[in-house]
Amino acid sequence: METAGRISIRSRAIGWSLTSWVLFAGSGPLAKAVMVAGWPPAAVTSARIALAAGLLVPLVAVVRPRALRFRRADLWLLLGYGILGVAGVQLLFFVAVARVPVGVAMVLVNLAPALVALWVQVVRRTRLPGRVWLGIGFAVVGLALVAQIWQGARLDLLGIAAGLGSAICSAGYFLLGEHGASRHDPIGLTAAGLAIGAVVVAVFAPPWTLPAALLSAPAVLGDLRTPVWLVLLILAVAGTVLPYLAGLRALRDLPSAPASVLAVVEPLVAAALAWLLLGQSLGPMQIVGVAIMLIGAMLVQLNMSEAAPAVSNSTRQ
């Protein structure tokens, strides 16, 4: 019965994690529509995070005020989660894609599972099964095939550094999220992280400096034309608040190492949406990459059960 209970809890956590990454991937077409309407990428990021924080923080303050009560000792956790997990990932990724091909940037940021595994094994001194490392390797190789990083690749040290920095921030999202979710209400931690992230991103891309006319500019989503402000609202709720909440909920019961590997779902869903909405189908080599990514994710999930008790205990020390 105890084993069945653990499997059920883990299955729900995996479900929450997959929901989070599907929502993150689904936000891509929305953000793209806003960019086509004249918004710079950094401004879209700044606006979506600021709007998400502006909606969630007052709501939590009224409905669940205890969730926003943190101790002074929690300040570093909140700052780390907001700066790394919210602001750093997205800002550095935009720097990377501006200087290197998108496929290369995607592979670099998705090195995060390997960084998380290294932290778990070296810092927490939790030995991970060899098949976990094999699965992480498969996931990275599969992503490289899907992204076709060899097409138009060029070396730009700043772009590579930004991509690696985004991977480090992404690893921080998983590790700090796992640490915080085991001690705090995910809703309160999400609200605080978004508020801090919004302030940091606004320093680099103040959303209020854009012309007001851009808010009412038409955004095109397939056959639908709608004002940009409405797309930003949906992007803030469905593409920012909900996936961050689902991700933290998953990290309450799912160790950071397997949770980070499930992030491979995001580029897969993005590719599926590009196929359905834009007619951009995958080539044979990319389909092979998809299969390799899924095999890698399954290897990690199936073999993390050997290390799950130790990892779970170490996160609460």
C-alpha positions in Angstrom: 0.0 0.0 0.0 2.8 2.4 0.9 4.5 1.7 -2.5 1.2 2.3 -4.3 0.8 5.5 -2.5 4.2 6.8 -3.5 3.6 5.8 -7.1 0.3 7.7 -7.0 1.9 10.8 -5.5 4.7 10.7 -8.0 2.3 10.2 -10.9 0.3 13.3 -9.9 3.6 15.3 -9.6 4.6 14.2 -13.1 1.2 15.3 -14.3 1.7 18.7 -12.7 5.1 19.0 -14.3 3.9 18.1 -17.7 1.1 20.5 -17.4 3.5 23.3 -16.5 5.7 22.6 -19.6 2.8 22.3 -22.0 1.5 25.7 -20.8 5.0 27.2 -21.2 5.2 25.8 -24.7 1.7 27.0 -25.6 2.7 30.5 -24.7 5.1 30.6 -27.6 2.5 31.3 -30.3 1.0 34.0 -28.1 4.3 35.7 -27.5 5.1 35.5 -31.3 1.8 37.2 -32.2 2.7 40.1 -29.9 6.2 40.4 -31.3 4.8 40.4 -34.9 2.5 43.3 -33.8 5.6 45.4 -33.1 6.8 44.5 -29.6 10.5 43.7 -28.9 11.0 40.2 -27.3 12.4 41.7 -24.1 9.4 44.0 -23.8 7.0 41.1 -24.2 8.8 39.2 -21.4 8.8 42.3 -19.2 5.1 43.0 -19.8 4.0 39.3 -19.2 5.9 39.0 -15.9 4.8 42.4 -14.6 1.2 41.7 -15.5 1.3 38.2 -14.0 2.7 39.6 -10.8 0.2 42.5 -10.8 -2.7 40.0 -11.1 -1.4 37.3 -8.7 0.0 39.2 -5.8 -3.1 41.2 -4.9 -5.3 38.1 -5.4 -3.1 36.0 -3.0 -3.0 38.9 -0.5 -6.8 38.9 -0.3 -7.6 35.2 -0.7 -4.6 33.5 1.0 -2.6 36.2 2.9 -0.7 33.6 4.9 0.9 32.4 1.8 2.8 35.7 1.5 4.3 35.5 5.0 8.0 34.7 4.8 10.7 34.9 7.4 13.8 37.0 7.1 15.8 33.8 6.5 13.7 33.2 3.4 14.9 36.4 1.7 17.7 34.6 -0.2 15.4 31.9 -1.4 12.9 34.5 -2.7 15.6 36.6 -4.4 17.2 33.5 -5.9 14.0 32.1 -7.2 12.8 35.5 -8.6 16.2 36.5 -10.1 17.3 33.2 -11.5 14.1 31.2 -12.0 11.9 34.0 -13.3 14.1 36.9 -14.7 17.4 35.3 -15.5 16.2 32.3 -17.6 14.2 34.5 -20.0 16.5 37.5 -20.2 19.6 35.5 -20.9 17.8 33.2 -23.4 16.8 36.3 -25.4 20.4 37.5 -25.4 21.5 34.1 -26.6 18.9 33.9 -29.5 19.9 37.3 -30.6 23.5 36.2 -31.1 23.4 32.5 -32.0 20.8 30.3 -33.8 17.7 29.5 -31.9 18.5 25.8 -32.1 21.9 26.3 -30.4 20.3 28.5 -27.7 17.7 25.8 -27.0 20.3 23.1 -26.6 22.3 25.3 -24.3 19.4 26.2 -22.0 18.4 22.5 -21.9 21.7 21.6 -20.4 19.9 22.4 -17.1 19.0 18.8 -16.3 22.7 17.8 -16.4 23.6 20.8 -14.1 20.8 19.8 -11.7 22.1 16.2 -11.6 25.7 17.4 -11.0 24.4 19.5 -8.1 22.5 16.6 -6.6 25.5 14.2 -6.9 28.3 16.6 -6.0 26.8 19.0 -3.5 24.1 16.8 -1.9 26.3 13.8 -2.3 23.4 11.7 -3.6 24.7 9.0 -6.0 22.5 8.9 -9.1 22.2 5.7 -11.1 24.3 5.6 -14.3 21.2 5.2 -16.4 20.0 8.6 -15.2 23.1 10.2 -16.7 22.5 8.2 -19.9 18.9 9.4 -20.1 20.0 13.1 -19.7 22.6 12.5 -22.4 19.9 11.1 -24.7 17.6 14.1 -24.0 20.3 16.6 -25.0 21.3 14.6 -28.1 17.7 14.3 -29.2 17.1 18.0 -28.7 20.2 18.8 -30.8 18.7 16.7 -33.6 15.3 18.4 -33.3 16.8 21.8 -33.2 19.3 21.0 -36.1 22.0 23.0 -34.4 24.4 22.3 -37.4 22.3 24.5 -39.7 23.7 28.0 -39.8 25.6 27.6 -36.6 28.2 30.3 -35.8 30.4 30.8 -32.8 29.6 33.9 -30.7 31.2 33.7 -27.3 28.7 36.2 -25.7 25.8 34.2 -27.2 27.2 30.9 -25.9 27.9 32.4 -22.5 24.3 33.8 -22.4 22.9 30.4 -23.3 25.0 28.7 -20.6 23.9 31.4 -18.1 20.3 30.7 -19.0 20.9 26.9 -18.3 22.4 27.8 -14.9 19.4 30.0 -14.1 17.1 27.2 -15.2 18.9 24.8 -12.9 18.4 27.3 -10.2 14.7 27.4 -10.9 14.4 23.6 -10.3 16.7 23.5 -7.2 15.3 26.5 -5.5 11.8 25.6 -6.5 12.2 22.2 -5.0 13.7 23.7 -1.8 11.0 26.3 -1.5 8.0 24.1 -2.5 8.8 21.7 0.4 8.6 24.6 2.9 6.2 27.2 1.5 2.8 27.5 -0.2 3.5 27.3 -4.0 1.0 30.1 -4.6 2.8 32.5 -2.2 6.2 31.5 -3.5 5.1 32.0 -7.1 3.6 35.4 -6.3 6.8 36.5 -4.6 9.0 35.1 -7.3 7.1 36.8 -10.1 7.1 40.2 -8.2 10.9 40.0 -7.8 11.4 38.9 -11.4 9.2 41.6 -12.7 11.3 44.3 -11.0 14.5 42.8 -12.3 13.3 42.5 -15.9 11.8 46.0 -15.8 15.3 47.4 -15.1 16.5 46.1 -18.4 13.2 46.4 -20.4 10.8 48.9 -18.8 7.4 48.0 -20.3 6.0 51.5 -19.7 8.4 53.0 -22.2 6.6 51.5 -25.2 4.0 53.6 -27.0 0.5 53.1 -25.7 -0.7 52.5 -29.2 1.0 49.2 -29.2 -1.4 47.9 -26.6 -4.3 48.2 -29.0 -2.4 47.0 -32.1 -3.9 44.0 -33.7 -2.4 40.6 -33.0 -3.0 37.8 -35.4 -3.6 34.2 -34.2 -4.5 32.1 -37.2 -7.8 33.6 -38.5 -8.3 35.5 -35.3 -7.4 39.2 -34.9 -7.4 40.5 -31.3 -5.9 43.5 -29.5 -2.4 43.0 -28.1 -3.5 43.8 -24.5 -5.9 40.8 -24.6 -3.1 38.4 -25.8 -0.8 39.7 -23.1 -3.5 39.1 -20.5 -3.9 35.5 -21.6 -0.1 35.1 -21.8 0.3 36.4 -18.3 -2.3 34.0 -16.8 -2.1 30.9 -19.0 1.5 31.3 -20.0 3.1 32.6 -16.9 1.1 32.3 -13.6 -0.4 28.8 -14.2 2.8 27.1 -15.5 4.9 28.5 -12.6 2.2 27.4 -10.1 2.0 23.9 -11.7 5.8 23.6 -11.7 6.1 24.4 -8.0 3.3 22.1 -7.2 5.1 19.3 -9.0 8.4 20.0 -7.2 6.7 19.4 -3.8 6.7 15.6 -4.6 9.1 15.2 -7.6 12.8 15.6 -7.1 14.5 18.3 -9.2 16.6 15.9 -11.4 13.6 14.1 -13.0 11.5 17.2 -13.0 14.2 19.1 -15.0 14.3 16.3 -17.6 10.6 16.6 -18.2 11.3 20.1 -19.5 12.0 18.3 -22.9 8.2 18.4 -23.3 8.3 22.1 -24.0 10.2 22.0 -27.3 8.2 18.9 -28.3 4.9 20.7 -27.7 6.3 23.8 -29.4 7.2 21.7 -32.5 3.7 20.1 -32.5 2.0 23.5 -32.3 4.2 24.8 -35.2 3.1 21.8 -37.2 -0.6 22.2 -36.4 -0.8 26.0 -36.6 1.9 27.0 -39.0 2.3 23.9 -41.1 6.0 23.5 -40.1 6.5 19.8 -40.2 9.4 17.9 -38.7 12.0 16.2 -41.0 13.1 12.5 -40.6 16.1 13.4 -38.5 14.0 15.6 -36.2 11.5 12.8 -35.7 14.4 10.5 -34.7 15.5 13.3 -32.3 12.0 13.4 -30.8 12.2 9.6 -30.2 15.6 9.9 -28.6 14.4 12.7 -26.3 11.4 10.7 -25.1 13.7 7.7 -24.5 16.0 9.8 -22.4 13.2 11.3 -20.3 11.8 7.8 -19.7 15.2 6.5 -18.7 15.5 9.2 -16.1 12.0 8.7 -14.7 12.2 5.0 -14.5 15.7 5.0 -12.8 15.2 7.9 -10.4 13.1 5.6 -8.2 16.4 4.1 -7.0 17.6 7.5 -5.8 14.3 9.1 -4.9 14.3 8.4 -1.1 17.8 9.7 -0.7 17.1 12.8 -2.8 13.9 13.5 -1.0 15.7 13.3 2.4 18.6 15.5 1.3 16.2 18.3 0.1 14.8 18.5 3.6 18.2 18.7 5.4 
